[in-house]
């Protein structure tokens, strides 16, 4: 990820999610069984890049709470469109 001041920062992310079991058929019909590769990874990568890019490299450590909350809210909203629920997200 590139920070606001153009520095490259390596971020590791752990994500816990689950599909909405009542609409699992719709998820497989719209996306397919490989929804993790087609939906989850792109949504998370895009959210992290967009959000983290608004922070300076030094802020990654000092303000991780607000940044993590922004990323989590965006991922939760984007995944809900595909009947997938975000249980938790951790940034290292």
Secondary structure by P-SEA (a helix, b strand, c coil): cccccbbbbbbbbbbbbbccccaaaaaaaacccccccccaaaaaaaaaaaaaaacccccccccaaaaaaaaaaaaaaaaaaacccccccccc
